[in-house]
Amino acid sequence: MYNQYNTSSFLQMKGFNLSSESVIPAFLFATLSYMIILFCNLTLILTIVLNKSLHQPMYLILLNLPINDLIGSSALFPQLIKEILRNSGIMQYSACVAQAFFIHIYAAGTVFNLSAMAYDRYIAICYPLQYSTVMTNAHIMRIITIVWMSCLVLIAVLFFLLLRLPRCRSEMTNPYCDNASLLTLVCADTTINNIYGLLISAFSQLVANGIVLYTYLRILIACFRSKRSDTKAKALQTCATHLIVFLLLECLGLFTIISYRLSNVSPHFRRFMGLSTLIFPPTLNPIIYGLKTKEIREKVLNFLKNRIVLHNSN
């Protein structure tokens, strides 16, 4: 009897159809982007970990953001760079599923970690006298545990629903893997998958947007009530910068989700927006949320100065 299901362990990735002239520029761009992301995020992680003065609630929560960015970028770039060099357009199904899983962990982790950071700043600015009482080490660990367990549970269920379905196709239209792309390979009813995917997207967006907008609004109100003009200016600058980066991430993510449900969207534009979500936030986050912070910037600059002095003395 003819087997209608495709059990091949390899997928055809149409997004990798590069001309011989574009292989080198694509390789250089992908490699440079990955190196910048690695450098910025590892610098932020090592700065917080190696300096005991930064072992405070604000920085312990912040530490999870570069870790999450490394999960997302490392899920994408090594496989992407390998496929650019090989230019074969073939990827193992198991590798595709693993890549998609960690990309979704990154997406959920970003919004939840930014929400946790917004909550920490809200307590610090609006309730400064209660901050040390509220933000204890135990409370910080609870927040971090809730963030990561929420990501793991939500995404694990998403992929459990995906992997239970049979495949009958093996052509992917994107140069990377995600849940929506993998669902196009399925030859069964995906109604439950679509409903659950929309539900967790709506849930994460409502939670993240609700917490971030509420906390930053309260922070702005508290700062405007302050009689110190320098406090107002600093708060406005910080809130505006953080909100711009957060809204950029939200716009990129929401467009990517919606574009899969709009047939008239250009596949090339959809790929660009999807890749932008995995390139720009991991590059900007350690700069905006980390290196622009005075204490972290001073630690990094002191380390670099000490290394230069040590090098010159040798």
Summary of the structure (lengths in Angstrom):
residues: 314
radius of gyration: 21.8
end to end distance: 75.9
largest distance: 80.7
contacts: 955
relative contact order: 0.13
helix: 79%
strand: 4%
